[in-house]
Amino acid sequence: MFESSQVRAARWKRGDPVKLYSLPVSLSVISALACSSSNVPDAASEAGPTSIDPGSTSNPDPDTGDAPTSAPGTTEPDPDTGTPADGSGAKFDVGGVTEVGKCETAAAGIYCEENVATECDGNGHVVSSGSCLPGICVTDVGCVVCLEGQYHCSGPRVMTCDANAAPPRWTEVDVCDPVAGEGCDQATGACEVLQPIGTNVVTGNYYQYANFPVGFSGYQGGFDVDSYGDLIYVTDFGGTHVDVYRVDILDSDQDGEAEPNQHPDNPDDNGPIEERTLEYVETINNVLVYDTGLIASEIYALEDRMFVSGTSITEYEFGVDGGSIVTSAPAWTFAGFGGNQGVFSQLGYDDLNQVWYASNEAGRRVLQHDAETDTWGIAFLFPDLAGDHMDGLEVVTDPNTGEPYVYVSDMTSDFIGQYRLDDEEGWVQANLFQYAGTVGESVEGMGFGALNHFWVTGYAALYEIGGGDLSTYTEPAPTG
């Protein structure tokens, strides 16, 4: 793909996670002449079509070309849960503002440090400073959504940057045909018949930390799961309600600190596994789940609501009867269990770019939503991970770099594939993590949250996995 010198000069470098706590983020949209900090959205403004709008800012405003004007969160997350202390509804901190401290001697203008834009008034004062995520910082310009020569994939659509617009904006150049196996290739800016991305070469490991079988500590079982804060949400086996549990970690080795990643096989945090407790909290009734004997749906949970997939993605606001449909699964999706087409059995949400991802058991492929046209496309395919079929999907933003990663698993959790959308190369396999635990444990639902770990439901248990090399991308790095 052609890339101008402007792209090379301004591109945000996404390297290894910085070994510092990420500071609070204040996502700013800076026009060609000025920059301003955004307000912090509450949970109701983060995801959903009626009261919230997931995916609405994955592309710029179609009329103005403006970059997204709100960030998923602005408060440093709890180091154990990853939940912002302000309860804003964002699951993860997504990189933060750095203190430039150079306006004292700088001329008036806009300056970039990494992907943070700071405007100086020329009199030694900072006018505004904020992260451009998910946009790009350009010196003397500020935050822009794209640069000349760049391509972008949004659902089935191929987008290119109209750098002549003021401000620059994405514009559609093609629409791919998912029925023919086509997907958008961001590297070439064209529709391609997609092939599996990545290998089966293991690059890291992770561990099991807890296993709660049905009947233990009040766990009633179920097939779909997600987590927010210290709460775990699980659909029941019958597909009629969602049970809520609270998980806690104890300082069982009595060293004065509860250590979520401590494991006898973990060389970076060696020691006995700290004891976990699980407590039943409540049942949320009248939730419609797609039940084919094996529940073919998934949960995405926030502070005050949750989304449940199946033949559609439906939003349920806690304490309010009924739900509202966000988007429906297209009929062209491969059939899930039961033979019915148009099913989302797995669900993930990129809370930085506000994009839904989904999949089902019948193909190792991840689907991506375009909110502007309410259409779905194929994002990428991945190799056989030795688990009979796909059965796990989650999106987690690295709290140290602001990089969203899509995690995939087969029906057993022996391996978790990690994928990211590279500006130049398109979708790439970043890592393949190997499960150092109970080999062959089934996966029927997979979510992320409590203790900065993944939570998985199998046929007869709820279990917790994470730590090891995987934790590099899911947890704030300790100061120093």
Number of C-alpha atoms within 10 A of each C-alpha: 12 11 12 12 11 12 17 11 10 16 18 19 10 13 8 10 16 16 14 12 20 25 19 20 27 28 32 29 29 30 17 16 11 19 23 20 18 16 14 20 17 17 20 19 19 25 28 24 18 14 13 16 17 22 25 21 21 23 25 22 15 11 7 12 20 22 28 25 20 21 26 28 33 26 23 23 27 16 15 20 22 26 28 22 14 14 17 22 25 30 28 29 32 32 30 27 22 19 12 14 13 14 21 13 12 18 15 17 18 28 24 23 16 17 27 28 33 34 28 25 17 15 12 15 16 19 18 17 25 29 30 33 30 26 24 25 30 26 17 17 20 29 33 27 24 26 25 18 18 23 27 27 29 27 27 25 27 24 23 23 20 20 18 10 11 13 19 22 26 26 19 15 13 15 19 22 17 22 13 11 14 21 30 32 23 26 18 17 22 21 21 17 14 18 14 13 14 18 14 15 10 13 12 15 22 24 25 20 20 18 17 20 18 16 11 14 13 14 20 20 22 27 26 33 30 30 31 25 26 19 22 26 25 29 30 19 18 15 22 15 18 24 20 20 22 18 16 16 18 15 15 15 14 9 8 8 11 18 21 24 26 20 21 13 16 18 10 13 15 12 15 15 22 20 16 17 13 19 16 16 12 12 15 16 12 14 19 19 25 22 16 15 11 18 22 27 32 32 29 24 25 24 20 16 18 21 24 29 29 26 22 22 26 24 27 23 18 14 9 8 10 14 19 16 17 21 20 18 20 16 13 13 22 20 17 22 18 11 11 13 18 19 30 29 30 31 29 29 24 22 25 27 20 25 24 24 25 28 28 30 23 19 17 20 22 23 24 23 27 23 23 16 11 13 17 26 27 28 26 23 18 23 15 16 22 16 18 12 17 27 26 29 27 24 23 27 23 22 28 24 21 22 22 22 21 22 21 27 26 25 22 24 29 23 24 24 25 23 22 18 20 16 15 17 13 19 22 15 19 16 22 23 24 20 22 18 16 12 11 13 20 20 26 28 32 31 31 30 24 25 28 27 26 22 26 26 27 23 17 18 22 26 19 21 24 24 26 22 18 21 17 17 22 23 25 28 18 11 9 6
